[in-house]
Amino acid sequence: MARLQPKKAPAANILLVVDDRQENLAAMEALLDDGEWQVRTVDSGEAALKCLLEEEVGLVLLDVQMPRMDGFEVARLMRSSPLTRYTPIIFISAIAHTQDAVLQGYSSGAVDFILKPFDPQVLRHKIQTLLAHERNRRDLLLLSQQLDSARAFNASVLENAAEGILVVGEDGIISFANPAMAQMLQGTVEDLEGQPLLRLISHPEMEGDWRDSDFFRHWKRNETYRLHDASLKTLVGECLPVALSSSPLPRLQRSMVVIALDMSVVRQLHAQLESQAITDALTGLLNRRGFHKALEASLARVERNGKRMAVLYLDLDGFKLINDSLGHDAGDGILRRVAEQLKSCLRPYDILARMGGDEFTALLDTLDHPEDAARVAEKLIELISVRHRIDGIDVTLGASVGIACFPECGQSVDGLLRAADIAMYEAKRAGRQQYRFYSPEMNGRARSRLMLEESLRNAIEQKDFHLVYQPQIHIETGRLRGFEALLRWEHRVAGTVAPNVFIPLLEETRLINRLGGWVLREGANQCRAWGPGFGDGLIVSLNVSPVQFGMPQLVDDLRRVLGEFSLRPAQLEVEVTESALMQDLELTREQLRQLRALGVRIAIDDFGTGYSSLAYLRHFELDTLKIDRLFISNMLESRRDAAVVSTIIDLSRHLGLEVIAEGVETMAQRDWLREHGCTFMQGFLVAPGLPVAKAEALPRVVDWNALREAADSLAPTPSP
């Protein structure tokens, strides 16, 4: 812990006594050292000067007659030093009583000359008075220094302040301007001083009398006046955006101080931020907010001139697949390319925007006829629907366009955009790569679709979905191969919803991702539960949506399911549609390779309905091929369909693939398939999708003869 030091005496309370005789020093110290001041004693002039250099002394009592250096010399040296120039000196002498000596003492800078013997009371009074004067002198000197420092500081602040500062008198005339203000207004301080303040203000306009201005009225009320959005006229005629603040100075000065903050950079930044707020960073087009503002302005204008206009809502077909399979960088490149193509197709005054994702909008202004919008839509579709090469891979895009015309389809921003969006979805529903004009009937369908989508979300939350199991049967022996797990939805109000209604919407909205994992777990769990009763050879086929098949975690999800339910991989069969396999061949090959390495079986579902070449089959690692029900239902009446089915069966046999015919409903179809070498079948002939209890009650081997007799008994009797 630091030790406390004694408080240092003020400099004006230190008294220095100089005398060469020790008895005189002792006497003076006894006389004067009573606590009112501190006494220092020295016995020579040299010692006195040394003490004065080391300590601030308030008064010196100086003997005249001293050896080596007398008192006059000490006084002369003190007056020549800046440190002691003003320190009071009293000469005390017992010998030098002549008038010349006294005058010499005063001329040396003494304030008094006392002859010995002297009256101690008089000496004490003189000392007290002189010390008080010295204290006052020092205080005054300190105040003067502080004032000079404050003046210098204030001047420095005004000189170096970044803000412009004016002092304006009660008459409105500028009496002071700092350099920053002169620089802001592109002039000199002299140019500004003497100018009326109102002459410099460009906005808001203040052309009246000074006493009618807000500056003067606020000054009279002793209030601060602020203008956040103002402009000053520079001395070269330009306009400078500023924020102004005027505050009254003390009343005696009868002035106000006006501070101006240059807002040029802020305004430019605000403009840049506003531009960024309405601009899509990726494509440079307007974004959703910018398009809304542009459409609002166009609506206000078109209502005055009576012209027609149309809003086009464009969605890219096939973009999600490119983005998911080739990565976001490739997807961003496609979007930038499409934006350039769209700009090249539109007129310079048409407005184009990217609404987000792969959706674009265009505002076609001043149209004469709605057909003009149709021609633009056709041109856009044709321009976009070409092959693009990305990283050495050819990909094909398409576009679906919805058109909403003003005023028929809507008279507000939201109304027109909603109508164009609905029409775009109608174009997609009709087969994609085409356009549709909005009609009121579409609104009803859109509402129904929206309600269905909301019902789907609720059904997922409330676990209204379940699986049924359709048996797969060996055509020759009737032996049960396994079951295909089929997703079903039992609506709490409407009842059973057909799969062809809700499954496409699940995939389109990507809600299927929230169900895909549940289907895998539920099917695997049921396969384990059936194991003891049906044997280890039972196969459960699980449908995987195109979206789910494209996800990189599919194999990991299956691996976890197999481990959780202790299943052999070959007990599960993954069914993927032909169209899903053909979306991205490289991704398909890699995904199939990983599935094969895992050990699960792989089946192509709905084969024949897609656009793949049969030659691709030799490149895919597959186990099973399922012939679509459309071919099966027509093969007995259509030689073309029969030829397709026969070809698929033969090709599969040569490739070592199992073949399952879907949708078999009659014994005649079963017999034809048997004759042509098809191995397995499923369909209503044996059973539809069954609840778990009914699936468990199904015979392990189907009696074909019994089925034939039952079918014959239900056949209509021929007319006589």
ZAGULO-257824 format. One record per residue (C-alpha): residue in one letter; y, x, z. Coordinates in pm, whole numbers, padded with zeros to 5 digits, always signed. Layout:
BEGIN
aYXZ...
***
This chain:
BEGIN
m+00000+00000+00000a+00344+00139-00090r+00571+00228+00204l+00903+00049+00233q+01201+00276+00159p+01531+00246+00352k+01787+00042+00166k+02033+00264-00018a+02396+00223+00092p+02641+00094-00170a+02830+00379-00337a+03169+00247-00221n+03056+00271+00150i+02978+00646+00147l+03244+00871+00298l+03238+01247+00222v+03412+01481+00469v+03485+01838+00345d+03597+02105+00597d+03507+02472+00642r+03509+02447+01021q+03197+02301+01180e+03383+02177+01489n+03614+01974+01262l+03316+01826+01079a+03150+01731+01406a+03469+01574+01534m+03521+01374+01213e+03161+01258+01209a+03188+01142+01571l+03513+00966+01493l+03409+00788+01176d+03033+00730+01194d+03025+00388+01362g+02819+00186+01106e+03093+00052+00882w+03025+00332+00634q+02795+00627+00597v+02939+00974+00652r+02834+01282+00458t+02970+01624+00575v+02986+01954+00385d+03158+02285+00474s+03280+02411+00135g+03427+02299-00195e+03114+02405-00382a+02896+02194-00153a+03133+01899-00200l+03106+01915-00579k+02726+01938-00554c+02716+01630-00328l+02941+01438-00566l+02702+01514-00853e+02399+01393-00655e+02542+01083-00489e+02805+00821-00565v+03080+00858-00305g+03340+00595-00227l+03603+00821-00059v+03656+01195+00000l+03838+01339+00308l+03928+01686+00181d+04056+01986+00382v+04321+02186+00199q+04270+02535+00339m+03914+02656+00265p+03783+02999+00162r+03676+03072-00197m+03773+02721-00327d+04056+02532-00162g+04096+02155-00158f+04343+02147-00450e+04086+02315-00677v+03816+02072-00564a+04046+01777-00642r+04134+01921-00985l+03765+01961-01073m+03688+01608-00949r+03961+01461-01170s+03826+01647-01472s+03479+01492-01438p+03409+01136-01569l+03183+01075-01269t+03452+01137-01005r+03772+01080-01199y+03862+00769-01004t+03708+00855-00663p+03988+00828-00395i+04086+01156-00220i+04271+01195+00115f+04390+01544+00195i+04380+01641+00566s+04553+01963+00672a+04666+02125+00996i+04850+02412+00824a+04993+02301+00489h+05285+02101+00626t+05536+02195+00359q+05673+01950+00111d+05541+02159-00175a+05190+02141-00036v+05209+01763-00002l+05344+01723-00355q+05074+01954-00488g+04815+01738-00315y+04946+01422-00479s+04969+01592-00814s+04604+01696-00776g+04506+01330-00764a+04513+01248-00394v+04594+00898-00280d+04720+01019+00060f+04806+01340+00251i+04748+01334+00629l+04870+01607+00861k+04693+01702+01181p+04709+01585+01443f+04672+01226+01318d+04619+00883+01470p+04246+00794+01442q+04325+00422+01412v+04559+00484+01124l+04297+00699+00951r+04030+00438+00998h+04257+00169+00856k+04339+00380+00553i+03974+00459+00495q+03880+00093+00520t+04152-00012+00275l+04072+00261+00024l+03700+00188+00036a+03768-00181-00025h+03990-00091-00320e+03718+00135-00456r+03461-00141-00426n+03692-00378-00610r+03756-00118-00877r+03386-00059-00926d+03315-00436-00940l+03592-00483-01192l+03457-00195-01397l+03108-00344-01387l+03240-00685-01494s+03432-00525-01775q+03120-00341-01891q+02915-00658-01874l+03181-00847-02068d+03189-00577-02334s+02810-00583-02349a+02807-00963-02378r+03069-00951-02651a+02869-00689-02839f+02549-00887-02792n+02705-01213-02908a+02861-01040-03204s+02523-00887-03290v+02354-01226-03262l+02611-01387-03490e+02594-01097-03733n+02214-01092-03750a+02128-01460-03704a+01917-01594-03992e+02080-01936-03958g+02424-02001-04098i+02684-02052-03822l+03030-02203-03861v+03301-02277-03608v+03504-02576-03721g+03827-02685-03557e+03916-03042-03468d+04105-03054-03798g+03782-02992-03995i+03883-02643-04107i+03636-02354-04078s+03771-02086-03843f+03461-01865-03828a+03157-01802-04047n+02878-01556-03988p+02734-01334-04266a+02418-01548-04297m+02626-01853-04387a+02823-01652-04641q+02500-01523-04794m+02350-01873-04806l+02655-02004-04991q+02673-01695-05217g+03018-01583-05104t+03192-01382-04835v+03301-01469-04483e+03663-01458-04602d+03580-01713-04875l+03460-01962-04614e+03718-01921-04340g+04002-02165-04395q+03792-02403-04606p+03749-02771-04510l+03392-02831-04397l+03352-03155-04594r+03428-02972-04919l+03105-02774-04875i+02878-03075-04813s+02704-03211-05123h+02464-03458-04960p+02523-03697-04800e+02851-03757-04980m+03153-03735-04745e+03462-03778-04959g+03674-03968-04703d+03911-03842-04436w+03778-03586-04185r+03853-03816-03894d+03629-04083-04048s+03332-03846-04078d+03029-03851-03852f+03102-03490-03756f+03438-03581-03606r+03316-03906-03442h+03031-03726-03265w+03263-03443-03161k+03504-03695-03006r+03217-03847-02808n+03105-03495-02704e+02767-03554-02877t+02549-03343-03101y+02518-03461-03461r+02214-03370-03675l+02144-03409-04046h+01782-03323-04129d+01812-03390-04502a+02142-03249-04626s+02268-03025-04904l+02556-02775-04923k+02747-02673-05234t+02737-02299-05284l+03048-02116-05400v+02890-02075-05746g+02830-02448-05787e+02461-02469-05696c+02302-02705-05442l+02131-02569-05130p+01900-02795-04920v+01974-02750-04549a+01932-02905-04207l+02265-02929-04020s+02338-02946-03649s+02691-02986-03509s+02759-02943-03135p+03094-02960-02954l+03226-02643-02791p+03407-02661-02451r+03704-02897-02471l+03964-02624-02433q+03848-02462-02756r+03888-02793-02946s+03617-02690-03193m+03257-02746-03283v+02979-02511-03388v+02785-02609-03701i+02444-02447-03760a+02284-02465-04104l+01915-02393-04159d+01815-02305-04515m+01538-02552-04611s+01469-02419-04961v+01135-02263-04872v+01035-02565-04663r+01122-02803-04948q+00928-02589-05196l+00631-02575-04958h+00653-02950-04909a+00651-02998-05286q+00350-02766-05317l+00165-02949-05041e+00247-03282-05201s+00113-03150-05531q-00202-03024-05362a-00243-03356-05183i-00264-03541-05516t-00448-03273-05717d-00819-03203-05738a-00865-02835-05653l-01173-02791-05874t-01056-02940-06204g-00678-02943-06172l-00675-03316-06247l-00526-03578-06020n-00743-03672-05723r-00804-04023-05588r-00469-04034-05404g-00280-03906-05706f-00443-04160-05935h-00356-04441-05695k+00011-04336-05701a+00014-04301-06080l-00150-04641-06124e+00103-04801-05887a+00390-04659-06091s+00232-04773-06418l+00177-05123-06285a+00543-05149-06188r+00646-05028-06534v+00402-05237-06737e+00514-05555-06564r+00864-05491-06699n+00776-05402-07059g+00489-05648-07097k+00248-05391-07243r-00125-05388-07175m-00318-05110-07010a-00676-05034-06909v-00852-04837-06638l-01171-04652-06732y-01418-04556-06460l-01659-04285-06578d-01972-04156-06403l-02183-03867-06531d-02549-03946-06596g-02787-03671-06487f-02529-03465-06298k-02696-03496-05957l-03012-03343-06095i-02818-03045-06235n-02628-03000-05910d-02943-03021-05695s-03162-02801-05913l-02922-02535-06046g-02686-02521-05750h-02330-02622-05673d-02174-02336-05872a-02342-02464-06188g-02240-02818-06099d-01878-02710-06049g-01884-02539-06388i-02006-02860-06551l-01732-03064-06383r-01462-02824-06502r-01602-02834-06855v-01615-03213-06854a-01255-03231-06728e-01140-03020-07022q-01336-03237-07264l-01183-03553-07123k-00830-03411-07144s-00882-03318-07508c-00989-03675-07583l-00693-03858-07429r-00330-03891-07532p-00079-03662-07360y+00073-03949-07162d-00260-04097-07050i-00354-04021-06690l-00684-03861-06598a-00827-03808-06249r-01140-03696-06069m-01217-03948-05799g-01477-03729-05629g-01828-03608-05703d-01905-03673-06068e-01675-03974-06106f-01362-03968-06324t-01099-04228-06402a-00855-04262-06691l-00547-04480-06720l-00475-04581-07079d-00115-04694-07090t+00068-04910-07347l-00238-05050-07528d-00203-05311-07800h-00558-05449-07777p-00855-05416-07535e-01061-05283-07825d-00849-04967-07812a-00997-04893-07468a-01349-04947-07606r-01288-04691-07881v-01170-04438-07622a-01477-04507-07409e-01707-04453-07708k-01534-04126-07784l-01565-04009-07423i-01936-04091-07410e-01999-03916-07741l-01805-03610-07630i-01985-03571-07298s-02337-03665-07406v-02425-03325-07549r-02647-03040-07437h-02490-02781-07209r-02629-02433-07159i-02608-02305-06800d-02761-01973-06695g-02983-01979-07002i-03106-02334-06937d-03022-02630-07163v-02924-02946-06974t-02820-03283-07108l-02546-03499-06963g-02450-03854-07030a-02173-04086-06924s-02150-04450-06821v-01806-04610-06848g-01662-04925-06695i-01341-05077-06838a-01095-05303-06656c-00793-05437-06848f-00459-05541-06703p-00384-05820-06630e-00715-05998-06701c-00935-05791-06467g-00686-05734-06187q-00316-05699-06115s-00327-05447-05830v-00446-05090-05790d-00746-05185-05577g-00834-05482-05798l-00837-05281-06120l-01032-04990-05971r-01287-05223-05815a-01333-05408-06144a-01374-05084-06342d-01621-04952-06085i-01831-05270-06104a-01830-05253-06484m-01943-04889-06471y-02243-04982-06256e-02326-05256-06505a-02326-04992-06779k-02567-04783-06575r-02788-05083-06507a-02797-05161-06878g-02948-04821-06958r-02669-04564-06914q-02465-04376-07177q-02272-04688-07271y-01964-04882-07165r-01905-05229-07026f-01593-05443-06991y-01552-05611-06656s-01633-05981-06637p-01627-06220-06339e-02005-06249-06355m-02032-05879-06280n-01845-05933-05957g-02114-06172-05839r-02387-05924-05928a-02196-05645-05758r-02161-05853-05444s-02533-05927-05450r-02609-05559-05495l-02375-05469-05209m-02538-05725-04984l-02882-05597-05080e-02777-05239-05008e-02645-05341-04666s-02969-05531-04598l-03164-05217-04690r-02965-05013-04440n-03028-05273-04171a-03397-05285-04258i-03426-04909-04214e-03249-04929-03879q-03463-05223-03763k-03791-05078-03902d-03863-05377-04127f-04062-05167-04376h-04438-05129-04362l-04721-04988-04572v-05004-05173-04743y-05307-05001-04891q-05456-05070-05236p-05811-04944-05281q-05903-04698-05558i-06259-04755-05685h-06505-04545-05885i-06557-04752-06201e-06924-04662-06250t-07057-04683-05896g-06805-04908-05723r-06767-04646-05451l-06438-04640-05258r-06238-04328-05344g-05943-04397-05115f-05620-04597-05090e-05273-04578-05236a-05011-04644-04965l-04750-04887-05100l-04411-04953-04938r-04330-05316-04860w-04022-05490-04718e-04043-05809-04516h-03687-05942-04493r-03624-06124-04167v-03464-06419-04347a-03558-06404-04716g-03920-06302-04659t-04106-06059-04886v-03879-05864-05125a-04042-05739-05447p-04077-05360-05471n-03918-05354-05818v-03602-05498-05655f-03552-05268-05357i-03718-04938-05456p-03478-04859-05747l-03184-04931-05517l-03334-04711-05244e-03352-04425-05493e-03009-04488-05642t-02838-04492-05302r-03059-04204-05182l-03160-04415-04884i-03513-04325-04986n-03453-03992-04808r-03442-04179-04477l-03779-04345-04551g-03963-04061-04723g-04052-03874-04405w-04165-04196-04234v-04398-04279-04527l-04562-03936-04505r-04618-03963-04131e-04734-04324-04139g-04981-04263-04423a-05116-03946-04264n-05157-04120-03930q-05356-04401-04095c-05573-04152-04280r-05663-03987-03950a-05736-04326-03790w-05974-04419-04074g-06152-04084-04076p-06444-04173-03844g-06516-04501-04022f-06471-04402-04386g-06577-04039-04370d-06391-03716-04438g-06390-03779-04815l-06137-04063-04794i-05815-03990-04984v-05479-04152-04906s-05224-04134-05189l-04857-04120-05086n-04573-04187-05331v-04293-03933-05339s-03962-04041-05496p-03789-03820-05757v-03519-03745-05500q-03774-03643-05238f-03972-03436-05490g-03660-03236-05570m-03601-03144-05205p-03704-02789-05108q-03834-02901-04767l-04105-03130-04912v-04382-02872-04870d-04271-02790-04514d-04266-03161-04427l-04623-03203-04557r-04738-02893-04371r-04602-03031-04043v-04766-03369-04105l-05105-03212-04178g-05085-03007-03862e-04965-03293-03646f-05248-03527-03750s-05518-03260-03792l-05594-03349-04154r-05748-03142-04427p-05492-03099-04709a-05731-03250-04966q-05727-03581-04775l-05367-03642-04887e-05263-03696-05248v-04896-03675-05347e-04803-03915-05629v-04502-03820-05842t-04375-04018-06140e-04382-03860-06483s-04003-03888-06518a-03952-03700-06190l-04165-03411-06317m-03971-03386-06642q-03622-03375-06489d-03630-02999-06430l-03932-02810-06560e-03867-02490-06367l-03820-02674-06039t-04129-02886-06113r-04349-02583-06176e-04238-02415-05854q-04276-02730-05645l-04625-02799-05788r-04726-02439-05728q-04630-02464-05360l-04807-02798-05322r-05120-02652-05479a-05098-02351-05244l-05077-02594-04951g-05397-02763-05069v-05284-03127-05108r-05388-03319-05419i-05125-03394-05686a-05117-03701-05909i-04887-03812-06191d-04801-04179-06146d-04711-04424-06427f-04818-04175-06692g-04726-04271-07049t-04400-04449-06969g-04185-04139-06962y-04067-03900-07230s-04294-03603-07167s-04515-03440-07421l-04889-03434-07351a-04870-03061-07411y-04676-03020-07085l-04983-03124-06889r-05143-02785-06942h-04846-02618-06772f-04861-02837-06459e-05100-02778-06169l-05237-03132-06126d-05547-03308-05994t-05508-03670-06100l-05348-03867-06381k-05274-04238-06337i-05241-04451-06651d-04956-04699-06626r-05044-05068-06589l-04845-05162-06902f-05101-04989-07126i-05395-05133-06931s-05266-05491-06955n-05229-05473-07338m-05509-05237-07441l-05761-05512-07524e-05514-05683-07759s-05322-05382-07889r-05496-05110-08084r-05197-04884-08025d-05218-04921-07646a-05594-04879-07659a-05549-04559-07859v-05297-04427-07603v-05531-04501-07312s-05829-04348-07490t-05629-04035-07576i-05509-03993-07220i-05864-04026-07088d-05999-03770-07335l-05719-03523-07271s-05759-03554-06896r-06133-03495-06919h-06075-03175-07119l-05811-03059-06868g-06038-03130-06572l-05820-03409-06432e-05936-03725-06262v-05809-04042-06428i-05711-04360-06243a-05627-04675-06439e-05364-04888-06264g-05330-05265-06282v-05692-05353-06372e-05721-05730-06333t-06028-05834-06535m-06391-05729-06570a-06331-05689-06942q-06068-05425-06876r-06303-05254-06629d-06587-05254-06881w-06366-05108-07157l-06247-04831-06928r-06605-04757-06824e-06716-04731-07186h-06433-04486-07264g-06501-04256-06972c-06228-04351-06722t-06338-04248-06373f-06138-04458-06127m-05936-04779-06120q-05719-04987-05893g-05580-05334-05937f-05608-05700-05847l-05964-05715-05981v-06072-05552-05655a-05774-05613-05426p-05395-05599-05406g-05219-05393-05142l-05388-05484-04812p-05278-05472-04450v-05464-05219-04239a-05708-05474-04091k-05811-05611-04432a-05838-05263-04580e-06076-05166-04300a-06291-05474-04373l-06327-05383-04741p-06682-05284-04847r-06734-04915-04900v-06903-04994-05233v-06790-05276-05465d-07063-05503-05605w-06964-05532-05970n-07220-05799-06042a-07085-06018-05766l-06733-05966-05898r-06846-06055-06250e-07013-06376-06134a-06705-06470-05934a-06483-06405-06235d-06710-06612-06463s-06709-06903-06222l-06328-06905-06221a-06302-06886-06602p-06200-07217-06776t-06485-07420-06938p-06466-07420-07321s-06375-07756-07478p-06667-07933-07644
***
